């Protein structure tokens, strides 16, 4: 029945009308599948290990390419199934993990955190009111990794590269 409507009722130049008619005859589940497929096809390609590649620059009318946008990402994992993702933090030369956290403070919803010390002695005390529990084999504390690797210096001086992903996880410390 759909093919007879599409073939006989519309001029050949109205291809989009044919698509709409076919979609109108599809059951709702099929419509959802079509929507998911279109949405998935429109998503940007992520690079190796899910690391998002910097967006390529747009091409202007004269053919010149604008510079690529450099970003870093940060994930806050509260250890209970809840995470916050900051996916478009602008990268600049010399940016540190602390700088990224300060930037996240300015967003809605933002990030609140407390730390003591400065530079290489800075120690994160809490994120969004969830405080470190201190020492002990089962104590949970905030530990950060960059691109999956455990950090080897303070977050206040850890410099990031474009495309880096910072993960703060509230968990029992595991060196791996």
C-alpha positions as CSV (number, residue, x, y, z in Angstrom):
1,X,0.0,0.0,0.0
2,X,2.8,2.4,0.9
3,X,4.5,1.7,-2.5
4,X,1.4,2.5,-4.4
5,X,1.0,5.9,-2.6
6,X,4.6,6.8,-3.2
7,X,4.7,5.6,-6.8
8,X,1.4,7.0,-8.0
9,X,0.4,10.1,-6.1
10,X,3.5,12.4,-6.0
11,X,5.6,14.0,-8.7
12,X,9.1,12.4,-8.9
13,X,10.7,15.7,-7.8
14,X,9.1,15.6,-4.4
15,X,11.4,12.9,-3.0
16,X,11.2,14.3,0.5
17,X,7.4,14.0,0.5
18,X,7.9,10.4,-0.3
19,X,10.2,9.9,2.6
20,X,7.6,11.6,4.9
21,X,4.8,9.4,3.6
22,X,6.9,6.3,4.2
23,X,7.8,7.4,7.7
24,X,4.1,8.1,8.4
25,X,3.3,4.5,7.7
26,X,6.0,3.1,9.9
27,X,5.1,1.9,13.4
28,X,6.5,4.0,16.3
29,X,9.2,1.5,17.2
30,X,10.6,1.7,13.6
31,X,10.5,5.5,13.8
32,X,12.6,5.4,17.0
33,X,15.1,3.1,15.3
34,X,15.3,5.5,12.4
35,X,15.9,8.4,14.7
36,X,18.6,6.6,16.7
37,X,20.4,5.6,13.5
38,X,20.3,9.2,12.2
39,X,21.4,10.6,15.6
40,X,24.3,8.1,15.8
41,X,25.4,8.9,12.3
42,X,25.6,12.6,13.1
43,X,27.8,12.2,16.2
44,X,31.5,13.3,15.9
45,X,34.1,10.7,15.5
46,X,36.1,10.1,18.7
47,X,39.7,9.0,18.4
48,X,41.7,6.2,19.9
49,X,40.4,5.1,23.4
50,X,37.4,7.4,23.2
51,X,39.7,10.5,23.4
52,X,38.0,13.3,21.5
53,X,40.1,14.8,18.8
54,X,40.3,18.6,18.6
55,X,37.7,20.0,16.3
56,X,39.0,20.8,12.8
57,X,38.8,24.4,11.8
58,X,36.1,25.7,9.5
59,X,36.9,26.7,6.0
60,X,36.2,30.3,5.1
61,X,34.9,31.6,1.8
62,X,38.5,32.3,0.5
63,X,39.5,28.7,1.3
64,X,41.6,29.5,4.3
65,X,41.2,27.1,7.3
66,X,40.6,28.6,10.7
67,X,42.7,27.2,13.6
68,X,41.4,24.0,15.3
69,X,39.7,24.4,18.7
70,X,41.8,22.8,21.4
71,X,40.0,21.4,24.4
72,X,40.6,19.2,27.5
73,X,37.9,17.2,29.3
74,X,37.4,16.4,33.0
75,X,35.3,13.7,34.6
76,X,34.3,13.7,38.3
77,X,33.4,10.2,39.4
78,X,31.8,10.2,42.8
79,X,32.2,6.4,43.2
80,X,28.5,5.8,43.5
81,X,27.5,5.6,39.9
82,X,27.2,9.4,39.6
83,X,29.6,11.4,37.3
84,X,29.9,14.9,36.1
85,X,31.5,15.5,32.7
86,X,33.1,18.7,31.5
87,X,33.6,18.0,27.8
88,X,34.6,21.4,26.3
89,X,37.1,23.1,28.5
90,X,39.2,25.4,26.3
91,X,42.9,24.4,26.3
92,X,45.6,27.0,26.5
93,X,49.4,26.7,26.8
94,X,50.3,25.9,30.4
95,X,46.8,25.0,31.7
96,X,46.8,22.9,34.8
97,X,44.3,20.5,36.4
98,X,43.6,23.3,38.9
99,X,42.9,25.7,36.1
100,X,40.4,23.3,34.6
101,X,38.7,22.9,38.0
102,X,38.5,26.7,38.4
103,X,36.9,27.0,35.0
104,X,34.4,24.3,35.9
105,X,33.4,26.4,39.0
106,X,32.2,29.1,36.6
107,X,29.7,26.8,34.8
108,X,26.1,26.0,35.6
109,X,25.9,23.5,37.2
110,X,29.3,24.3,38.5
111,X,31.9,22.5,40.6
112,X,32.8,23.3,44.2
113,X,36.0,22.1,45.7
114,X,38.4,22.8,48.6
115,X,42.1,22.4,48.7
116,X,45.0,23.4,50.9
117,X,48.6,24.3,50.0
118,X,49.7,25.6,46.7
119,X,51.8,24.7,43.7
120,X,53.5,21.3,44.3
121,X,52.1,21.0,47.8
122,X,48.5,21.6,46.9
123,X,46.2,18.8,48.2
124,X,42.6,18.5,47.2
125,X,40.4,18.2,50.3
126,X,36.9,17.8,48.8
127,X,34.7,18.0,45.7
128,X,31.1,19.1,45.9
129,X,31.1,18.5,49.7
130,X,32.5,15.0,49.5
131,X,35.7,15.0,51.6
132,X,38.7,12.8,51.7
133,X,38.6,10.2,54.4
134,X,42.3,10.1,55.1
135,X,44.5,7.1,55.7
136,X,43.4,3.4,56.1
137,X,43.1,0.5,53.8
138,X,39.3,1.1,53.2
139,X,39.4,4.9,53.2
140,X,38.1,6.7,50.2
141,X,39.9,9.8,48.8
142,X,40.0,11.9,45.7
143,X,42.6,10.6,43.3
144,X,43.2,11.9,39.8
145,X,44.5,10.4,36.6
146,X,45.3,12.0,33.2
147,X,44.5,9.8,30.2
148,X,44.2,6.8,32.5
149,X,47.6,7.2,34.1
150,X,47.9,7.9,37.8
151,X,49.2,11.5,38.3
152,X,52.8,11.8,39.7
153,X,52.5,15.4,40.9
154,X,50.1,17.9,42.4
155,X,47.0,18.9,40.5
156,X,48.0,22.5,40.9
157,X,51.1,22.1,38.7
158,X,50.1,19.2,36.5
159,X,50.1,20.7,33.0
160,X,47.7,19.4,30.4
161,X,48.0,19.0,26.6
162,X,45.2,19.5,24.2
163,X,42.9,16.5,24.1
164,X,43.8,15.3,27.6
165,X,41.2,13.8,29.8
166,X,41.3,14.3,33.6
167,X,39.5,11.8,35.8
168,X,38.9,12.6,39.5
169,X,37.6,9.4,41.2
170,X,36.5,9.1,44.8
171,X,37.6,5.7,45.7
172,X,39.9,3.5,47.7
173,X,43.4,4.2,46.4
174,X,44.6,1.6,43.9
175,X,48.0,2.3,42.2
176,X,46.9,0.6,39.0
